Amino acid sequence: MKIGFIGIGAMGKPMAINLLNAGFQLTVYDLNRDAVRQMVETGARSAATPKELAAGADVVITMLPNFDVVRSVLDGAEGVLAGAREGAVIIDMSTVAPDQTRSMAALAKKKEISYLDAPVSGGVGGAAKGALTIMVGGPAAVVDQVMAVFNALGKKIYRVGGVGAGDAIKLVNNLLLGVNMAALAEALVVGVKAGLEPQILLEIIGGSSGNSYALEAKMPRFIMKGNFEPGFAIDLQFKDLELATQTGKELGVPLFLTNLAQQIFEQARAAGLGGEDISAVIKVWEKLAGVEVRG
């Protein structure tokens, strides 16, 4: 199977390497030519445009930061849809809004090209290990057709419904992550301000009803060490919360906590923390309270 991969970033690069290691013929495209060069040295081929990449691919995967970029590489005279042949499959693994995915799927359908949305969870570490959780929206027959591709990238693959359903559940998941991370940061700072040791907070909360993924994943390895190198950046979390609030408005569902969390992450971005890990949102409270949560 010939695969074209667009988006050789922090997540895309290890994913593309796993596809090579699984024996797929791989062609890559990215505006970052250095990233492309590194992939070519690893064994991939390169394409000058998305159209050229798609012309020789059975499957085209996009792993991109937002919908504007997804649309720019798929549509237009030099886009994927201009080069992809009838019967090809496009798999968008970016995190975008469900209605945005459905708009691209409609364009693909006009050209007899299948379209799946398959956002992922697991971060850069999961991408490197080929252990991502993949949430797929689209027809079951098409999902089955490309299951070998998903198996090379992840350990848990779920078909969650029709086109757009993968993005919907990813937004729900990341909504919870953003709200939980903000709540954890607030709780830890008030605990330390009250005189508690961070290690005590970790041990007690970790074994009690306040435990969460945010605590287990972000407190010991990031917050307590003062290490805010991004596993999942504040800018990306903010973008996902924006997509969630946008979807809530479209569906007529008020998202009180999501909107508040979004404003907190916006404040972190305004403080210059956008490129740091989401755990760095704790710095907003630390500055206000005059304490640091470190171990």
N, C-alpha and C positions, 0 to 999 in steps of 0.2 A: 504494500500500500504506500502510495506517495503522499506525503504530508507537506503542506506549506504552513509555516508558523510565522505570525506577525506580532512583534512585541517582545524583544529580547531584553527585558528589564530584570529587576530583582526577582520577580516570580517567573517570568517567561524563560529566562536563561536556563535555570535548573530543570524546568519542565521540558524544554527543547532537548537538553542533554539526555534526559531519561528516554525520550522518544528515539534518539539515536542509539542509545544503549539497548533498546528493545528491538533494534533491527530495522526500523522504518527508514525509508529514503526521505531525507528531510531537506527542504529548501526554506531559507529564512529571509525575512525582510525587517529592517528597522531603520529609522532615521539616524540612529547612532551607528556610524559605520565601524567604529572600533568594536562594538558588541558583535556586529555581523562578522568582522574579521576573526574574532575569537571563536565564533561558532564554526566558521569555515576551517579553521585550524583543527577543530575537534572532529570534523568529518562531514559537516553540512555543506550544502550548496547555497549560493546567494542569488537573489533576484534584484533587479534594478528598480522594479515597481511592483505594487500589489497585483496588478494585472498580469505581469509576467509570471509571478509566483503562482497565481491561480491557474494559469493555462496548463501547467504540468502537474497539477495536484488532484488527487481523489478527495482529499479532505483539507480544508483550510481552517486553521485555528487562529483566533485573535485573542491576545491577552494584553489589554490596553487600559489606560488610566481612566477614561471617561467616554461618554457616548459621542461627543463631538469628534474624538479621534477615531472611534469605531466607524462612525459614518463616513469620515474622510477617507479611510482605507478601503471601505466596501463599495461606496458609490462613486460615480464620476467616470470620466474617460479612462483614467489609469487605475481604477479601483478593481477590487476582487470580482465584483459582479460583471465587469466588462470582460474579464478573462476566463472566468470559470466555465467549465463545460457542463452541459446538461447531465444531471445525475450526480453531480458533485455534492459534497456536504460541507456547509460552513458551521463551525462550532465557535460561538463567541463565549469565551471564558472570563470576560471582563465582568465587572459589577455595574450594571446599568438598570434603569427603571423598566418594569415589564412592558409598558406601552412603547417604549423606545425599541425594545427587542422585537415586538410584534410589527412595528413599522418596517424594520429591516427584513424580517421574515416575509412580509408581503412583497417586497421588491424581489427577493430571491425566488419566491414562488412563481412570479411572472416568467422567470427564465428556467423553470423546472429544476431549480437548485434547492436542496433541503437545507433547513436552518434549525440549529439547536442552540439554546442558551444553557450554558453549563458553568456557572460561577463556582468558585472553590472556597474551601475553608481549610486552614492548617498553616498558613503563613509560609515564609521563606523556608523554614526548617522542614515543613511537610512537603513542600515542592521539591527540595533537594533529596529527600528520602523516597520520593514517589509514593507518599502516604497521605495525599490530600483527600478530603471529603469533597465529592463532586455532586452537585445538585443539578439534574438535567431536566430541561423542559423541551418537549417535542414528541413526535410520534414514536411509539414503541418500536416499530420496525426499523426506523432510522437509528434509534439509540442502539438497538441490537447490532446493526450493521457496523457501527464504529466502536463497539464495546472493547475491542482489543486496544484501541487508542486510549480509552479511559483507564483501562487496567494498567497501562504503562505509566500513568500519571497519579493514580490514587488507589487507596485501599477500600474506601467506602464509596460506592457509586449508587445514587438513588435517582430513579426516574420519578419526578414529583408531579407530573401533569403535562399539559400542553405547552406550546411555546409561550414563554414568559413566566412560567411557574417556577423555573429555577431561579430567576432573578427575584421573584417575589419572596421565596423563602430565604434567600441570601439577605435581602433587606430586613426581613424580620429578625434573622439571627444577628446581623450587625447593629440593628436598633438596640437589641438587648445588650450586646457587648458595650456599646457606647454609654448607655444608661448605667450599666453595672460598673464600668470603669470610673465614671464620674462619681458615683455613689461611694465606691471603694476609696477613692482619693480623699473625698470629704471625711469619711469615717476614720481613716488612718491619721489624718492630720489632727482631728479633734482628740483622738486617743493619745497621740504623742504630746499634744498640748496639755492634756490632763495628767501627764507624768508617766504614761505607760511606755515600756520598752517595745520597739518594733517587733522583736523576736517573740515577745509574749503575745502581742496582737496576732501575729502570724499563726502561732501554735493554737491559741484559744479559738480564734475565729475559724481557722482551718478545720477544727473538729466540732464546730457548732453550726447553728442554723444560718449564720451569716456567710458561710463559705460560698465560693463561686469560682468559676474558671478565671475571672479577672484576678482574684486573690492568688490562686495557685500558680498561674502563669506569669503574672506581672510583679507580684511583691518580692519574692526571693531573688529572682534573676535580674530584675530591672530596678525597681524602686530602692530596695535595701542596698544594692550595690552602687547606686548612682549611675547605672549604665542605661542610657536612653537611646542607644543605637537602634534604629527602627526595625522591629519585626513587622509591625503594622503602623504606619505613620499617622500622626494626628491629621494631616491634610486629607488622607484617604478616609479616615474615620469620619471627618467632617463631611466629606463628599457623600458618604453612604447615609449619614443622618439626613442630609439635604434631600437625597433621593427618597428616603422613607417619609419625610414630611410632605414631599411633593405627592407621593403616592397616597398618603392619608388624605390630603386635600381632594384628590381626584375621586377617592372612594367615599368621601364624606365622613371620615373617621377622625375625631380629634385626638391628637397625640401630644398630650400635655407634657409628659416627662421627656419625650423625644425632643420636643422643641427646646426645653430647658437644657438638656444635655448638649444640644447643638450650639446653644449660645455659650456654654462653658468651653466647648472645643474651639469656638470662634475666638473667645478671649485668649485661649492658649496660642492660637495662630497669630493674633495681634501682638502677643508677647514674643514672637519670633520662634515659637516652638513647633511650627508646622511640620518640619522635616524629622522631628524626633518621634520616638515610639509613643503610642497612645498613653502609656503609663506616665509620661512626662506631664500630663494634665495635672498631676498632683502638685506641680510647681506653682500653679495658680493659687491653691490654698496655702501652700508653704510660705509663699511671699506675704500673703495677707495675715497669716497667723504668726510669722516670725519663727517657725520651727522647720526642721527637716526630718523626714522619715528615712533614716539610714540605719544599717545594721553593721 
